[in-house]
């Protein structure tokens, strides 16, 4: 068992969601560091300037945000991921239950899963599969 902390980026413009996910993930593991970003641009900037060993193990990404949404983030991430040592799994999390969004997720290789808000224990299990 490695004693390294795993880092999770939460990219969402809803501060309450950050609070809830930190609480839920924090109850699961002491070796988890949740880093919050209220806008996608900050998360991208952090990804491009972070030393490789401290990259996140997972990104939880909101679909609907101001300025840059989740899809825009993925487009920008595609340009960035060639310079990253590891591919970082991304889980999209949204309040949208639009079938078109879910279909788009299936055709987006960077996305491992799509979960809808609010979070519950089953949705948390999906997140934990990628940690």
PyMOL CGO cylinders between C-alpha atoms (Angstrom):
from pymol import cmd
from pymol.cgo import CYLINDER

trace = [
    CYLINDER, 0.00, 0.00, 0.00, 1.52, 3.30, -1.03, 0.3, 1, 1, 1, 1, 1, 1,
    CYLINDER, 1.52, 3.30, -1.03, 1.33, 6.10, 1.48, 0.3, 1, 1, 1, 1, 1, 1,
    CYLINDER, 1.33, 6.10, 1.48, 1.36, 8.86, -1.12, 0.3, 1, 1, 1, 1, 1, 1,
    CYLINDER, 1.36, 8.86, -1.12, -1.50, 11.27, -1.07, 0.3, 1, 1, 1, 1, 1, 1,
    CYLINDER, -1.50, 11.27, -1.07, -3.76, 11.14, -4.09, 0.3, 1, 1, 1, 1, 1, 1,
    CYLINDER, -3.76, 11.14, -4.09, -4.85, 14.46, -5.50, 0.3, 1, 1, 1, 1, 1, 1,
    CYLINDER, -4.85, 14.46, -5.50, -8.30, 15.09, -6.91, 0.3, 1, 1, 1, 1, 1, 1,
    CYLINDER, -8.30, 15.09, -6.91, -9.12, 18.29, -8.79, 0.3, 1, 1, 1, 1, 1, 1,
    CYLINDER, -9.12, 18.29, -8.79, -12.71, 19.42, -8.47, 0.3, 1, 1, 1, 1, 1, 1,
    CYLINDER, -12.71, 19.42, -8.47, -13.55, 21.94, -11.18, 0.3, 1, 1, 1, 1, 1, 1,
    CYLINDER, -13.55, 21.94, -11.18, -16.98, 23.42, -10.46, 0.3, 1, 1, 1, 1, 1, 1,
    CYLINDER, -16.98, 23.42, -10.46, -18.32, 26.93, -10.00, 0.3, 1, 1, 1, 1, 1, 1,
    CYLINDER, -18.32, 26.93, -10.00, -20.62, 25.82, -7.16, 0.3, 1, 1, 1, 1, 1, 1,
    CYLINDER, -20.62, 25.82, -7.16, -18.95, 26.28, -3.77, 0.3, 1, 1, 1, 1, 1, 1,
    CYLINDER, -18.95, 26.28, -3.77, -21.55, 24.11, -2.05, 0.3, 1, 1, 1, 1, 1, 1,
    CYLINDER, -21.55, 24.11, -2.05, -20.65, 21.21, -4.34, 0.3, 1, 1, 1, 1, 1, 1,
    CYLINDER, -20.65, 21.21, -4.34, -16.98, 21.61, -3.34, 0.3, 1, 1, 1, 1, 1, 1,
    CYLINDER, -16.98, 21.61, -3.34, -17.97, 21.46, 0.31, 0.3, 1, 1, 1, 1, 1, 1,
    CYLINDER, -17.97, 21.46, 0.31, -20.12, 18.34, -0.19, 0.3, 1, 1, 1, 1, 1, 1,
    CYLINDER, -20.12, 18.34, -0.19, -17.59, 16.42, -2.28, 0.3, 1, 1, 1, 1, 1, 1,
    CYLINDER, -17.59, 16.42, -2.28, -14.74, 17.22, 0.11, 0.3, 1, 1, 1, 1, 1, 1,
    CYLINDER, -14.74, 17.22, 0.11, -16.83, 15.95, 2.98, 0.3, 1, 1, 1, 1, 1, 1,
    CYLINDER, -16.83, 15.95, 2.98, -17.89, 12.78, 1.15, 0.3, 1, 1, 1, 1, 1, 1,
    CYLINDER, -17.89, 12.78, 1.15, -14.42, 11.96, -0.21, 0.3, 1, 1, 1, 1, 1, 1,
    CYLINDER, -14.42, 11.96, -0.21, -12.76, 12.90, 3.06, 0.3, 1, 1, 1, 1, 1, 1,
    CYLINDER, -12.76, 12.90, 3.06, -14.77, 10.26, 4.87, 0.3, 1, 1, 1, 1, 1, 1,
    CYLINDER, -14.77, 10.26, 4.87, -13.43, 7.65, 2.45, 0.3, 1, 1, 1, 1, 1, 1,
    CYLINDER, -13.43, 7.65, 2.45, -9.70, 8.23, 2.74, 0.3, 1, 1, 1, 1, 1, 1,
    CYLINDER, -9.70, 8.23, 2.74, -7.11, 10.10, 4.74, 0.3, 1, 1, 1, 1, 1, 1,
    CYLINDER, -7.11, 10.10, 4.74, -4.76, 10.00, 1.76, 0.3, 1, 1, 1, 1, 1, 1,
    CYLINDER, -4.76, 10.00, 1.76, -6.87, 12.13, -0.51, 0.3, 1, 1, 1, 1, 1, 1,
    CYLINDER, -6.87, 12.13, -0.51, -6.22, 15.78, -1.19, 0.3, 1, 1, 1, 1, 1, 1,
    CYLINDER, -6.22, 15.78, -1.19, -9.11, 17.58, -2.87, 0.3, 1, 1, 1, 1, 1, 1,
    CYLINDER, -9.11, 17.58, -2.87, -8.07, 20.74, -4.69, 0.3, 1, 1, 1, 1, 1, 1,
    CYLINDER, -8.07, 20.74, -4.69, -10.93, 23.06, -5.60, 0.3, 1, 1, 1, 1, 1, 1,
    CYLINDER, -10.93, 23.06, -5.60, -11.14, 25.25, -8.68, 0.3, 1, 1, 1, 1, 1, 1,
    CYLINDER, -11.14, 25.25, -8.68, -14.13, 27.53, -9.15, 0.3, 1, 1, 1, 1, 1, 1,
    CYLINDER, -14.13, 27.53, -9.15, -13.28, 28.05, -12.82, 0.3, 1, 1, 1, 1, 1, 1,
    CYLINDER, -13.28, 28.05, -12.82, -11.84, 25.81, -15.53, 0.3, 1, 1, 1, 1, 1, 1,
    CYLINDER, -11.84, 25.81, -15.53, -9.14, 28.28, -16.55, 0.3, 1, 1, 1, 1, 1, 1,
    CYLINDER, -9.14, 28.28, -16.55, -7.49, 28.07, -13.10, 0.3, 1, 1, 1, 1, 1, 1,
    CYLINDER, -7.49, 28.07, -13.10, -7.46, 24.27, -13.22, 0.3, 1, 1, 1, 1, 1, 1,
    CYLINDER, -7.46, 24.27, -13.22, -5.86, 24.27, -16.68, 0.3, 1, 1, 1, 1, 1, 1,
    CYLINDER, -5.86, 24.27, -16.68, -3.26, 26.76, -15.54, 0.3, 1, 1, 1, 1, 1, 1,
    CYLINDER, -3.26, 26.76, -15.54, -2.48, 24.57, -12.54, 0.3, 1, 1, 1, 1, 1, 1,
    CYLINDER, -2.48, 24.57, -12.54, -2.22, 21.45, -14.72, 0.3, 1, 1, 1, 1, 1, 1,
    CYLINDER, -2.22, 21.45, -14.72, 0.21, 23.11, -17.09, 0.3, 1, 1, 1, 1, 1, 1,
    CYLINDER, 0.21, 23.11, -17.09, 2.45, 24.45, -14.33, 0.3, 1, 1, 1, 1, 1, 1,
    CYLINDER, 2.45, 24.45, -14.33, 2.40, 21.55, -11.85, 0.3, 1, 1, 1, 1, 1, 1,
    CYLINDER, 2.40, 21.55, -11.85, 5.45, 19.25, -11.61, 0.3, 1, 1, 1, 1, 1, 1,
    CYLINDER, 5.45, 19.25, -11.61, 4.56, 15.84, -13.03, 0.3, 1, 1, 1, 1, 1, 1,
    CYLINDER, 4.56, 15.84, -13.03, 4.65, 13.80, -9.76, 0.3, 1, 1, 1, 1, 1, 1,
    CYLINDER, 4.65, 13.80, -9.76, 2.05, 16.05, -8.17, 0.3, 1, 1, 1, 1, 1, 1,
    CYLINDER, 2.05, 16.05, -8.17, -0.52, 15.86, -10.95, 0.3, 1, 1, 1, 1, 1, 1,
    CYLINDER, -0.52, 15.86, -10.95, -4.00, 14.79, -9.87, 0.3, 1, 1, 1, 1, 1, 1,
    CYLINDER, -4.00, 14.79, -9.87, -5.14, 11.17, -10.01, 0.3, 1, 1, 1, 1, 1, 1,
    CYLINDER, -5.14, 11.17, -10.01, -8.58, 12.30, -11.09, 0.3, 1, 1, 1, 1, 1, 1,
    CYLINDER, -8.58, 12.30, -11.09, -10.44, 15.40, -12.27, 0.3, 1, 1, 1, 1, 1, 1,
    CYLINDER, -10.44, 15.40, -12.27, -14.10, 15.86, -11.39, 0.3, 1, 1, 1, 1, 1, 1,
    CYLINDER, -14.10, 15.86, -11.39, -15.46, 18.35, -13.86, 0.3, 1, 1, 1, 1, 1, 1,
    CYLINDER, -15.46, 18.35, -13.86, -18.70, 20.29, -13.90, 0.3, 1, 1, 1, 1, 1, 1,
    CYLINDER, -18.70, 20.29, -13.90, -20.32, 20.65, -17.31, 0.3, 1, 1, 1, 1, 1, 1,
    CYLINDER, -20.32, 20.65, -17.31, -22.01, 24.03, -16.88, 0.3, 1, 1, 1, 1, 1, 1,
    CYLINDER, -22.01, 24.03, -16.88, -19.75, 26.81, -15.67, 0.3, 1, 1, 1, 1, 1, 1,
    CYLINDER, -19.75, 26.81, -15.67, -19.34, 30.49, -16.42, 0.3, 1, 1, 1, 1, 1, 1,
    CYLINDER, -19.34, 30.49, -16.42, -16.89, 31.55, -19.16, 0.3, 1, 1, 1, 1, 1, 1,
    CYLINDER, -16.89, 31.55, -19.16, -15.35, 28.14, -19.85, 0.3, 1, 1, 1, 1, 1, 1,
    CYLINDER, -15.35, 28.14, -19.85, -17.60, 25.09, -19.54, 0.3, 1, 1, 1, 1, 1, 1,
    CYLINDER, -17.60, 25.09, -19.54, -16.67, 21.43, -19.13, 0.3, 1, 1, 1, 1, 1, 1,
    CYLINDER, -16.67, 21.43, -19.13, -16.54, 20.74, -22.86, 0.3, 1, 1, 1, 1, 1, 1,
    CYLINDER, -16.54, 20.74, -22.86, -14.25, 23.75, -23.40, 0.3, 1, 1, 1, 1, 1, 1,
    CYLINDER, -14.25, 23.75, -23.40, -12.04, 22.42, -20.60, 0.3, 1, 1, 1, 1, 1, 1,
    CYLINDER, -12.04, 22.42, -20.60, -11.73, 19.05, -22.35, 0.3, 1, 1, 1, 1, 1, 1,
    CYLINDER, -11.73, 19.05, -22.35, -10.80, 20.75, -25.63, 0.3, 1, 1, 1, 1, 1, 1,
    CYLINDER, -10.80, 20.75, -25.63, -8.07, 22.71, -23.84, 0.3, 1, 1, 1, 1, 1, 1,
    CYLINDER, -8.07, 22.71, -23.84, -6.97, 19.60, -21.91, 0.3, 1, 1, 1, 1, 1, 1,
    CYLINDER, -6.97, 19.60, -21.91, -6.50, 17.72, -25.20, 0.3, 1, 1, 1, 1, 1, 1,
    CYLINDER, -6.50, 17.72, -25.20, -3.91, 20.27, -26.22, 0.3, 1, 1, 1, 1, 1, 1,
    CYLINDER, -3.91, 20.27, -26.22, -2.20, 19.96, -22.86, 0.3, 1, 1, 1, 1, 1, 1,
    CYLINDER, -2.20, 19.96, -22.86, -2.25, 16.21, -22.27, 0.3, 1, 1, 1, 1, 1, 1,
    CYLINDER, -2.25, 16.21, -22.27, 0.57, 15.44, -24.70, 0.3, 1, 1, 1, 1, 1, 1,
    CYLINDER, 0.57, 15.44, -24.70, 2.92, 17.24, -22.32, 0.3, 1, 1, 1, 1, 1, 1,
    CYLINDER, 2.92, 17.24, -22.32, 1.64, 15.33, -19.27, 0.3, 1, 1, 1, 1, 1, 1,
    CYLINDER, 1.64, 15.33, -19.27, 3.33, 12.12, -18.18, 0.3, 1, 1, 1, 1, 1, 1,
    CYLINDER, 3.33, 12.12, -18.18, 0.07, 10.37, -17.33, 0.3, 1, 1, 1, 1, 1, 1,
    CYLINDER, 0.07, 10.37, -17.33, -3.39, 10.60, -18.76, 0.3, 1, 1, 1, 1, 1, 1,
    CYLINDER, -3.39, 10.60, -18.76, -5.66, 11.89, -16.03, 0.3, 1, 1, 1, 1, 1, 1,
    CYLINDER, -5.66, 11.89, -16.03, -9.11, 10.31, -15.90, 0.3, 1, 1, 1, 1, 1, 1,
    CYLINDER, -9.11, 10.31, -15.90, -11.94, 12.85, -15.93, 0.3, 1, 1, 1, 1, 1, 1,
    CYLINDER, -11.94, 12.85, -15.93, -15.42, 12.32, -14.52, 0.3, 1, 1, 1, 1, 1, 1,
    CYLINDER, -15.42, 12.32, -14.52, -18.02, 14.79, -15.62, 0.3, 1, 1, 1, 1, 1, 1,
    CYLINDER, -18.02, 14.79, -15.62, -20.50, 15.75, -12.96, 0.3, 1, 1, 1, 1, 1, 1,
    CYLINDER, -20.50, 15.75, -12.96, -23.54, 17.80, -13.79, 0.3, 1, 1, 1, 1, 1, 1,
    CYLINDER, -23.54, 17.80, -13.79, -27.12, 18.48, -12.88, 0.3, 1, 1, 1, 1, 1, 1,
    CYLINDER, -27.12, 18.48, -12.88, -28.01, 17.96, -16.55, 0.3, 1, 1, 1, 1, 1, 1,
    CYLINDER, -28.01, 17.96, -16.55, -29.94, 14.82, -17.41, 0.3, 1, 1, 1, 1, 1, 1,
    CYLINDER, -29.94, 14.82, -17.41, -30.06, 15.74, -21.09, 0.3, 1, 1, 1, 1, 1, 1,
    CYLINDER, -30.06, 15.74, -21.09, -29.65, 12.62, -23.24, 0.3, 1, 1, 1, 1, 1, 1,
    CYLINDER, -29.65, 12.62, -23.24, -27.52, 14.57, -25.75, 0.3, 1, 1, 1, 1, 1, 1,
    CYLINDER, -27.52, 14.57, -25.75, -25.01, 15.39, -23.01, 0.3, 1, 1, 1, 1, 1, 1,
    CYLINDER, -25.01, 15.39, -23.01, -24.81, 11.74, -21.98, 0.3, 1, 1, 1, 1, 1, 1,
    CYLINDER, -24.81, 11.74, -21.98, -24.29, 10.68, -25.61, 0.3, 1, 1, 1, 1, 1, 1,
    CYLINDER, -24.29, 10.68, -25.61, -21.56, 13.28, -26.03, 0.3, 1, 1, 1, 1, 1, 1,
    CYLINDER, -21.56, 13.28, -26.03, -19.82, 11.84, -22.95, 0.3, 1, 1, 1, 1, 1, 1,
    CYLINDER, -19.82, 11.84, -22.95, -19.78, 8.37, -24.56, 0.3, 1, 1, 1, 1, 1, 1,
    CYLINDER, -19.78, 8.37, -24.56, -17.97, 9.85, -27.58, 0.3, 1, 1, 1, 1, 1, 1,
    CYLINDER, -17.97, 9.85, -27.58, -15.41, 11.72, -25.48, 0.3, 1, 1, 1, 1, 1, 1,
    CYLINDER, -15.41, 11.72, -25.48, -12.47, 9.40, -24.73, 0.3, 1, 1, 1, 1, 1, 1,
    CYLINDER, -12.47, 9.40, -24.73, -11.11, 11.62, -21.94, 0.3, 1, 1, 1, 1, 1, 1,
    CYLINDER, -11.11, 11.62, -21.94, -14.27, 11.09, -19.91, 0.3, 1, 1, 1, 1, 1, 1,
    CYLINDER, -14.27, 11.09, -19.91, -14.44, 7.92, -17.83, 0.3, 1, 1, 1, 1, 1, 1,
    CYLINDER, -14.44, 7.92, -17.83, -17.92, 8.51, -16.46, 0.3, 1, 1, 1, 1, 1, 1,
    CYLINDER, -17.92, 8.51, -16.46, -20.84, 10.90, -16.19, 0.3, 1, 1, 1, 1, 1, 1,
    CYLINDER, -20.84, 10.90, -16.19, -22.56, 11.37, -12.86, 0.3, 1, 1, 1, 1, 1, 1,
    CYLINDER, -22.56, 11.37, -12.86, -25.47, 13.60, -12.05, 0.3, 1, 1, 1, 1, 1, 1,
    CYLINDER, -25.47, 13.60, -12.05, -25.86, 15.86, -9.06, 0.3, 1, 1, 1, 1, 1, 1,
    CYLINDER, -25.86, 15.86, -9.06, -26.68, 15.58, -6.26, 0.3, 1, 1, 1, 1, 1, 1,
    CYLINDER, -26.68, 15.58, -6.26, -24.06, 13.06, -5.19, 0.3, 1, 1, 1, 1, 1, 1,
    CYLINDER, -24.06, 13.06, -5.19, -24.99, 9.96, -3.25, 0.3, 1, 1, 1, 1, 1, 1,
    CYLINDER, -24.99, 9.96, -3.25, -23.13, 6.85, -2.07, 0.3, 1, 1, 1, 1, 1, 1,
    CYLINDER, -23.13, 6.85, -2.07, -23.53, 5.03, -5.40, 0.3, 1, 1, 1, 1, 1, 1,
    CYLINDER, -23.53, 5.03, -5.40, -22.17, 7.97, -7.38, 0.3, 1, 1, 1, 1, 1, 1,
    CYLINDER, -22.17, 7.97, -7.38, -19.32, 8.22, -4.90, 0.3, 1, 1, 1, 1, 1, 1,
    CYLINDER, -19.32, 8.22, -4.90, -18.44, 4.58, -5.70, 0.3, 1, 1, 1, 1, 1, 1,
    CYLINDER, -18.44, 4.58, -5.70, -18.07, 5.54, -9.37, 0.3, 1, 1, 1, 1, 1, 1,
    CYLINDER, -18.07, 5.54, -9.37, -15.62, 8.27, -8.37, 0.3, 1, 1, 1, 1, 1, 1,
    CYLINDER, -15.62, 8.27, -8.37, -13.69, 5.90, -6.10, 0.3, 1, 1, 1, 1, 1, 1,
    CYLINDER, -13.69, 5.90, -6.10, -13.19, 3.40, -8.95, 0.3, 1, 1, 1, 1, 1, 1,
    CYLINDER, -13.19, 3.40, -8.95, -10.83, 5.89, -10.56, 0.3, 1, 1, 1, 1, 1, 1,
    CYLINDER, -10.83, 5.89, -10.56, -8.83, 6.76, -7.45, 0.3, 1, 1, 1, 1, 1, 1,
]
cmd.load_cgo(trace, "trace")
